[in-house]
Amino acid sequence: MMRLNGKPASPGTVSGLAVLVTDPSRPPAPKNFPFILITPFSTPFLFQLLLLAEGVVTEYGGATSHAATLSRELGKP
């Protein structure tokens, strides 16, 4: 089990399988649920995965980034 730390855009904690997306223009179709989406940054291509994911981790972006805004709106840590 790995624990990641950072500044949350939306409060809460989740656990699940990590799904790493290195190319946001070609998102995978995860078969295991629940999962946590891990990606360098968020794009509109990832919207469907954001809806299915229990949580989101991005490397880039701040409190007003696309991923942070969607996380708050969807209530996903």
N, C-alpha and C positions, 0 to 999 in steps of 0.2 A: 504494500500500500504506500502510495506517495502522497505527500501533503504539499499543496502549493499555497504560497502566501502572496498577497498583493493588496491593492486598494479596491475594495468592492464598489461596484456601481449600484448594485441592488443587494439588500441584506439577505442573509440566510446561509445555510450550509447544505450541501448535497454530497452524495457519493454515487459512484457508478463507474462504468467502463469508460476510459478515455478514448475518444475518437479524434485523432490528429489529422487536420486538414492542412496540407502544405501548399496546395494550389486551390484557392477559393473559387476559381472559375470551373473546377471539376470536382464538386463535392461528392463524397461517397454515399452509398445507401447503407446505413448501419443496420445490422440484423439483430444486435443485442441491445436490450433496453433494461434499465435506464442507462443513459450515456451522458458524458460531459463533453461538449464540443471544445476542442483546443485548436486555435488557429492564429496566425500572425496578426490578422486584422479581419474585420467583418466587411462583407460586400453583399449586395442584393442577391447574389447567387446562393448565399447561405441562409436565406430567410426561412426556407422550409425546414432546414436542420435546426435553426434556432427555435422554431416552434416545437419540435420534437425533443430537443435536448432538455435535460434537467438543470444544467448550468452551462456557463460559457466562460472560457478563459482566452484572453487575447494578449499578445505581446505588446502591441502598439495601440495607442489611443488613450484618451483621458476621460474625464467625467462627462464630456460633451460629445464623445465619439459615437459613431453609428452603433457599435456593439453595446456601449453603455446605455444609450437611449433606449434601444430595443429591450435590453435586459430589465430596465426599470419598468417599461410599459408592459412587458410580459410577466414580470414578477419572478425573474430567474436570477439566481445568484451567479 
